[in-house]
Amino acid sequence: MIKGTIMDDYFHSLKTIKTKEPVKGISIRSVYLDNVMLTHIEFEPGSIIPEHRHSNEQITLILAGKMDMAVGNKKKTVVKGDVIVIPANIEHSAKILDEFTIAVDAWSPAREDYK
């Protein structure tokens, strides 16, 4: 069963999904099932995701903008169309550059703190 608060059990809209702000300047909207989560993320210019790690696997698709991303010991400026693959328990961080940035994260398992 789809968890959420929107429309019905199968169809959702970004306009009506509850927004959370886990870090200043970063807004997320999530939908999820028991084992997977999809999160739409909007980043204000200059916002920072501090170095962290989690037990969830993560795949990020950049839809707009750009950010400096560090995963493990590798760093890269990622832009629209880039995909970042982050295995569980790997340290990573990001700094949003000078433009509004949008990304979509896929998570497995779903992140409890993003529900």
GUDORO-545295 format. One line per field, with one value per residue (C-alpha): x, y negated, z negated. Coordinates in nm, 3 decimals. Each point is the difference from the previous one (the first is absolute). Last residue first. Layout:
N
east <- [X ...]
north <- [Y ...]
up <- [Z ...]
// end
This chain:
115
east <- [0.829 0.349 0.132 -0.104 0.208 -0.144 0.220 0.117 -0.005 -0.051 0.094 -0.133 0.187 -0.071 0.250 -0.044 0.322 0.332 0.141 -0.160 0.259 -0.016 0.101 0.075 0.130 -0.077 -0.221 -0.234 0.110 -0.030 -0.067 -0.002 -0.179 0.069 -0.274 0.015 0.338 0.250 0.326 0.215 0.183 0.126 0.136 -0.332 -0.266 0.053 -0.240 0.042 -0.344 -0.183 -0.335 -0.289 -0.118 0.297 -0.072 0.105 0.027 0.016 0.051 -0.117 0.226 0.097 0.306 0.073 0.203 -0.209 -0.259 0.058 -0.218 0.171 -0.280 -0.330 -0.049 -0.324 -0.030 -0.253 0.026 -0.081 -0.012 0.034 -0.062 -0.344 -0.123 0.095 -0.080 0.215 0.011 0.319 0.105 0.364 0.097 0.054 0.031 -0.279 -0.263 -0.317 -0.274 -0.331 -0.098 -0.277 0.171 0.247 -0.300 -0.085 -0.177 -0.026 -0.170 -0.214 0.039 0.292 0.073 0.264 0.078 -0.056 -0.125]
north <- [-1.018 -0.151 0.109 0.362 0.020 0.260 0.304 -0.066 -0.360 -0.180 -0.367 -0.261 -0.325 -0.371 -0.286 -0.377 -0.159 -0.115 0.331 0.255 0.160 0.376 0.279 0.373 0.272 0.354 0.208 0.132 -0.047 -0.344 -0.018 -0.352 -0.071 -0.301 -0.137 -0.358 -0.065 0.166 -0.162 0.295 0.136 0.351 0.122 0.146 -0.196 -0.376 -0.219 -0.358 -0.105 -0.098 -0.125 0.207 0.364 0.164 0.371 0.151 0.371 0.094 0.323 -0.043 0.082 -0.363 -0.222 -0.365 -0.298 -0.315 -0.080 -0.367 -0.276 -0.267 -0.032 0.138 0.373 0.172 0.376 0.249 0.323 0.352 0.278 0.378 0.299 -0.043 -0.252 -0.363 -0.352 -0.291 -0.379 -0.176 -0.361 -0.106 -0.354 0.086 0.379 0.258 -0.239 0.205 -0.049 0.191 0.126 -0.213 -0.194 0.284 0.203 0.361 0.295 0.355 0.008 -0.308 -0.377 -0.053 0.086 0.263 0.367 0.215 0.348]
up <- [-0.586 0.044 -0.343 0.061 0.315 0.240 0.053 0.255 0.109 0.334 -0.002 0.242 0.046 0.040 -0.021 -0.033 0.123 -0.143 -0.123 -0.230 -0.223 -0.044 -0.236 -0.002 -0.230 0.120 -0.235 0.270 0.361 0.162 0.374 0.147 0.327 0.221 0.228 -0.130 -0.161 -0.235 -0.111 -0.103 -0.301 -0.080 -0.336 -0.118 0.185 0.029 0.198 0.117 0.119 0.316 0.125 0.131 0.007 -0.177 -0.049 -0.334 -0.085 -0.368 -0.196 -0.358 -0.298 -0.039 0.034 -0.064 0.118 -0.026 0.269 0.070 0.139 0.211 0.255 -0.139 0.053 0.104 -0.055 0.140 -0.199 0.121 -0.260 0.013 -0.227 -0.161 0.255 0.020 0.108 -0.109 0.029 -0.103 -0.058 -0.054 -0.099 -0.368 -0.040 -0.044 0.143 0.051 0.261 -0.004 0.345 0.154 0.279 0.063 0.114 -0.086 0.162 -0.137 -0.342 0.043 0.014 -0.238 -0.359 0.036 -0.026 0.304 -0.079]
// end
